[in-house]
Amino acid sequence: MSFNKTYEKELVFQADRRRATVEFIKIVSDLWYDKSIELVLFRNQLIDRNVSQILNLHEYAGKFVQKPISIFDSVEIAQAIKTLDIPPAKLDIGKLTYEFHLESDKYTNATAFVSKKLKDAGKNSGIQPKDVVLYGFGRIGRLVARELMARTGKGTQLRLRAIVTRGVIDEITLEKRAALLRNDSVHGDFSGTVSVDIENQALIINGTTVHIISANQPEDIDYTVYHIKKALVIDNTGAFRDKDALSRHLKSKGVDKVLLTAPGKGVPNIVHGVNHLEHDPDKINIFSAASCTTNAITPILKAVEDSFGVKSGHLETIHAYTNDQNLVDNFHKKYRRGRAAALNMVITETGAGSAVAKALPTLEGKLTSNAIRVPVPNGSLAILNLELETATSVSGMNTIIKKYALEGDLVEQIKYELSDELVSSDIIGSSAPAIYDSKATIVRPDGKNVVLYIWYDNEYGYSHQVIRLAKYISKVRRYTYY
């Protein structure tokens, strides 16, 4: 009989918990669409999540901070946020809930606590929306488009206005572009609507018009014809890689900033969270978001360098195959990349080791690097083998990285992973560019040599870094509480 009573109590609790989650989802949506306030849970997105996903994120959050983070607590904090009059913001409700538990003796209720914590929210209320043009519509371009349109809200930050492609724009090509945006073999279906406007040569994404422009070179385009002004061009073609070539975008009417989604020459290479504040967008018009691998390893290397010092090291990235490789054996300008990508592990080079020094000058000349392309379409792993100045242990290293993932300037960049059984498909869809595998860390007995395993979604995580940098360049970064 007692077992039956326990089971009945469990059923009631689960029903209450799921009912609270439904209420939480509504508050998250209301805050986003009514006030442009985005709630996240330890940097994990909450918009468009279902009940089970929300509950799983709360379970992760509790393990992360080693204290229970319940959905009932989140509802209480979210309700308190809803009562406040604050401008567009991005707030980590996991961090707020965690701190509310720690400081509960100081406050009579959640509203008083939230009011105190978010008292500075009004200082960054003068944001002017920025028009965005995607120059190219490949893997990164489509993911950036998805994220921009899914997070448009009331349009107070980045507004995707146009996409530039080559070739004729007719009904067939527009339908194909729309289909590639709707459906993705790796990342799944787009959580929105995409239709075609033949007459205006545009895609209608979530009810918003995005013009499709055909051009062979940047100088040929007059964006003001489409009522686009002072736009940020995000070049994801890979065709223009240096300052002179990228400057051609600035000759187009309606453009004032350019962001390259690849390493660039003669322009600042930025890993957002590490060195973006060193470059003033009021003084610089062209930026590079570096590479996906550089964005994965640099945040971790900064944490290690600042905490222990790095004497030397080697980076080996086990990287998903890319569109540059051949599907079957065929001629390629690089010998090994000519072999069938889905059938072979392929040794190739990466410039990520030397590129790190552009963001962290203290590591100049200290790192070697190489890459192995492997037969998976997405999801990569960087292995850092480092000699340290100061000795540490596995727990010592993990504690430092966890601290950086919980607080400070790199909380968006580093996700601290607790799973014993993480594999590459598990990290697909992570918005953090660096996922630290805490259970895989190796430290030599003398504490001076460490081997760190850093997973990264080389498409999705990198795309989020591009968007973070785009917001900084465009000066539309909202107030954040992390």
Secondary structure, 3 states (H helix, E strand, C coil): CHHHHHHHHHHHHHHHHHHHHHHHHHHHHHHHHHHCEEEEECCEECCCCCHHHHHHHHHHHHHHHCCCCCHHHHHHHHHHHHHCCCCCEEEEHHHHHHHHHHCHHHCCCHHHHHHHHCCCHHHHCCCCCEEEEEECCCHHHHHHHHHHHHCCCCCCCEEEEEEEECCCCCHHHHHHHHHHHHCCCCCCCCCCCEEEECCCCEEEECCEEEEEEECCCHHHCEHHHHCCCCEEEEECCCCCCEHHHHHHHHHCECEEEEEECCCCECCCECCCCCCHHHCCCCCCCEEECCCHHHHHHHHHHHHHHHHCCEEEEEEEEEEECCCCCCCCCCCCCCCHHHCCCCCCCEEECCCHHHHHHHHCHHHCCCEEEEEEEECCCCCEEEEEEEEECCCCCHHHHHHHHHHHHHCCCCCCCEEEECCCCCCHHHHCCCCCCEEEEHHHCEECCCCCEEEEEEEECCCHHHHHHHHHHHHHHHCCCCEEEC
